[in-house]
Amino acid sequence: MTRSFLAWITGSAITTFARLITAVRAIWDGSEPVPTQRVYFANHTSNGDFILIWTVLPPTLRAQTRPVAGADYWLTSPLRSFIGRDVFNAVLIDRNAQDRTRDPMDLILEGLDTGASLIIFPEGTRNTTGKPLLPFKSGLYNISDARPEVDLVPVWIDNLNDVMPKGKLVPIPLLCTVTFGAPMRAEPGEARKDFLKRAEAALLALAPAGDAAEEAPA
């Protein structure tokens, strides 16, 4: 059995499992699943977030879409390395600024320059607060500024944080949706903070009413 065939089998098993656990469905609200290069940017509450986006993409789009993920997680064992590199073909970045030898943005742009679409999480880390979103990091703006011809598509993942709560190993079967919004780009001369506010608003607009409202502290 070749490594590429094993990767294909593993990827099929992962998407099948994700569908069985979440019955996930895609909602295309302002965009369509067309073979255009894109950066999908999403809210981040679970380790399974990019898997759910990857799962609901049509197979032809899935094959050309790469998640941006932390090398410190995906290269910690031979199995994780196989899944990260061979199954998901992830753009693996070192999140430890002191030890890394490559600028993460260089790796992201190199990924785009291969013609691939990317999945990123502009909050930069999992959101475990009661707020619907953490403030966006600058990466999303830097991508659009460097590659202005690439569409940025907001993606809201609903309910996955309840399926895979932090610290739990066994998923809880619940219905999930992945909503894709209208493509956007940074406007010429648009200030970084203005663009990031606009991107945050575009993503929040896709959230169910209960998710979009900030939860009161306990």
C-alpha positions in Angstrom: 0.0 0.0 0.0 1.5 3.3 -1.0 1.8 6.2 1.4 -0.5 8.4 -0.8 -3.2 5.7 -0.9 -2.9 5.3 2.9 -3.3 9.0 3.3 -6.4 9.0 1.1 -7.9 6.1 3.1 -7.2 7.9 6.3 -8.7 11.2 5.1 -11.8 9.4 4.0 -12.1 7.7 7.4 -11.7 11.1 9.2 -14.4 12.8 7.1 -16.8 9.9 7.5 -16.2 9.9 11.3 -16.8 13.7 11.4 -20.1 13.3 9.5 -21.3 10.5 11.8 -20.6 12.4 15.0 -21.8 15.8 13.9 -24.1 15.3 10.9 -22.4 18.4 9.7 -23.8 20.4 6.8 -22.5 23.3 4.9 -24.5 26.6 4.4 -23.3 28.7 1.6 -24.5 32.2 2.5 -23.0 34.7 0.1 -20.6 32.4 -1.6 -20.6 29.2 -3.6 -18.4 26.1 -3.6 -16.5 27.0 -6.8 -12.9 26.2 -7.6 -11.5 29.6 -6.9 -8.4 30.1 -4.7 -9.5 31.3 -1.3 -8.5 31.8 2.3 -11.2 30.5 4.6 -11.0 32.2 8.0 -13.0 30.9 10.8 -13.8 31.1 14.5 -11.7 28.7 16.7 -13.1 26.8 19.6 -12.0 23.2 19.1 -9.1 21.1 17.8 -11.5 19.7 15.2 -12.4 23.1 13.6 -10.4 22.8 10.4 -11.5 19.1 10.1 -15.1 20.2 9.9 -14.4 22.8 7.3 -12.3 20.3 5.3 -15.1 17.7 5.6 -17.9 19.8 4.2 -16.0 21.1 1.2 -16.7 19.2 -2.1 -13.9 16.6 -2.8 -12.4 18.7 -5.6 -12.1 21.7 -3.3 -11.0 19.7 -0.4 -8.1 18.3 -2.5 -6.8 21.8 -3.1 -7.4 23.2 0.5 -4.7 23.2 3.1 -5.1 24.1 6.8 -2.6 26.3 8.5 -1.7 24.5 11.7 0.9 24.4 14.5 4.0 22.3 13.9 4.4 22.0 17.7 1.2 19.9 17.7 1.3 18.0 14.4 5.0 17.0 14.5 5.0 15.5 18.0 4.6 11.9 16.9 4.9 9.8 13.7 1.1 9.4 13.5 0.3 13.1 13.9 3.1 13.9 11.4 1.6 11.5 8.9 -1.9 13.0 9.4 -0.7 16.6 9.3 1.6 16.3 6.4 0.2 13.5 4.2 -3.5 13.5 4.9 -4.2 17.2 5.4 -1.1 18.6 3.6 -1.1 21.3 6.2 1.0 24.4 6.2 2.9 23.7 9.4 4.1 26.8 11.2 6.2 27.0 14.4 4.3 29.1 17.0 7.4 29.4 19.2 8.8 32.8 18.1 12.1 32.2 19.9 12.9 28.8 18.3 11.5 29.1 14.7 13.8 29.6 11.7 11.1 30.6 9.2 8.6 33.5 9.4 5.1 31.9 9.5 3.8 34.5 7.0 6.5 33.4 4.5 5.2 29.8 4.8 1.6 30.9 4.4 2.3 32.9 1.3 4.4 30.0 -0.1 1.3 27.8 0.4 -0.8 30.3 -1.5 1.7 30.5 -4.3 1.3 26.8 -5.0 -2.3 27.6 -6.0 -3.8 26.1 -2.8 -6.6 27.5 -0.8 -6.0 27.8 2.9 -7.9 27.5 6.2 -6.8 29.9 9.0 -8.0 31.0 12.4 -7.3 34.7 12.8 -7.9 34.7 16.5 -4.5 32.9 16.8 -5.6 30.5 19.5 -8.6 28.6 20.7 -11.3 30.8 22.2 -12.2 29.4 25.6 -13.9 32.7 26.9 -17.5 33.6 26.9 -17.0 36.1 24.1 -18.0 35.0 20.5 -14.5 36.0 19.2 -11.1 37.0 20.4 -9.5 40.0 18.7 -8.0 39.1 15.3 -4.3 38.9 14.9 -2.7 40.8 12.0 -2.1 37.8 9.8 -5.3 38.0 7.9 -4.6 41.6 6.9 -1.0 40.7 6.0 -2.3 37.9 3.7 -4.7 40.2 1.8 -2.2 43.0 1.6 0.5 40.6 0.1 -1.9 38.7 -2.1 -4.8 41.1 -2.9 -6.2 38.9 -5.7 -7.1 36.1 -3.3 -10.6 36.1 -1.8 -11.0 35.8 2.0 -14.1 33.9 3.0 -15.5 34.1 6.5 -16.6 30.7 8.0 -18.6 30.3 11.1 -18.5 26.8 12.8 -21.4 26.3 15.1 -21.6 23.8 18.0 -18.3 22.0 17.6 -17.0 23.3 20.9 -19.9 21.3 22.5 -18.9 18.2 20.5 -15.3 18.3 21.5 -15.0 20.2 24.8 -11.4 21.1 25.8 -9.8 18.2 27.7 -12.3 15.6 26.6 -11.1 12.6 24.5 -14.5 11.2 23.5 -16.7 13.4 21.3 -20.4 14.1 22.1 -22.7 13.5 19.1 -24.4 16.9 18.2 -25.5 18.6 15.0 -23.1 21.1 13.6 -23.2 23.6 10.8 -20.4 25.3 8.8 -21.6 28.6 7.3 -19.6 30.2 4.5 -20.1 34.0 4.0 -19.4 36.4 1.2 -15.8 36.8 -0.1 -14.0 39.9 1.0 -10.6 41.6 0.4 -8.6 44.4 2.0 -9.4 47.7 0.2 -6.6 49.7 -1.3 -5.3 52.0 1.4 -7.5 50.4 4.1 -6.0 50.7 7.6 -5.1 47.4 9.3 -7.4 48.0 12.3 -10.3 49.0 10.0 -9.9 45.8 7.9 -9.7 43.6 10.9 -12.8 45.1 12.4 -14.6 44.6 9.1 -13.4 40.9 9.0 -14.5 40.3 12.6 -18.0 41.8 11.7 -18.3 39.7 8.6 -17.6 36.5 10.6 -19.9 37.4 13.5 -22.7 38.1 11.0 -22.7 34.4 10.2 -23.2 33.3 13.8 -26.5 32.2 15.2 -28.0 35.0 17.4 -27.1 33.3 20.6 -23.5 32.8 19.6 -23.0 36.3 18.4 -24.1 37.9 21.7 -21.4 38.1 24.4 -22.2 35.8 27.3 -22.5 37.4 30.7 -19.8 36.4 33.1 -20.7 33.6 35.5 
